[in-house]
Every structure is written in C-alpha cells, then in structure tokens.
Amino acid sequence: MAGFACLATHYVAELSCGHSPCIETVVTSTAQEVNEHLLKDCVTLYSQLIEKEVAGKLPVENDDELKTMHERCEKQAHQLLKQQAMVVDLDSGLGHQLSVSRTNYVIYK
C-alpha cells in the first residue's frame, strides 16, 4: 500500500476504534511499516541485480571488478530506497539497514 494511503488507513482505523490518535505516532508507525516492506523490496532488487551482474563472469579478475559490480547494484537499490521511503527522520539509518539486510541475504541465501 502506498505511504499516504497506508497513513490514512491507520488513522481512520484508530478513529473507528474510538481512539484519538496522535498524528505523529500514526506517521511514525506508518513510515516504519512502509519502510520495512520497501527494505525487503530493495534487498530483493539488489540480489536480482547482483545475480545478473555476476552471471557468467565468475571468477573475476580481481576484487576491484567485483567491488564495481557490487557498487552498481547497491546504488540502484539505494535509489529505490531514497525514492520511495517515508522519511520521518533523515538520519533514520535506512541506508545502513539496507546494507545489513543485503549482507544477511547474501550470507544466508
């Protein structure tokens, strides 16, 4: 669900239950939910891109070549994150979460 549609849904749900929701709380919880889904999408995008990048190219000549492939894929995943994230706090660490999630995906796949 899109960020603002999700925000409206949460807010109306709180009102329907007879609560008087604090808009800041609703925005924060909605942003967290939207960003969690987005983070999964970014990790999926990164893994698809890196699999396509390295297909048929392994082993690589050197670490720099692999690093360049990684950086291209990571840049695209970060662009998706920046375009679609609901940012409540600009220093929220989503970029770091993407890196950690991507690393965990690669390690545990």
MONORJO-V133388 format. One record per helix or strand of 2 or more residues. SS is the DSSP state (@ for helix, = for strand). FROM is the first residue (numbers start at 1). LEN is the number of residues. If there is no record, write none. Layout:
SS|FROM|LEN  SS|FROM|LEN
//
This chain:
@|3|14  @|23|32  @|63|22  @|94|15
//
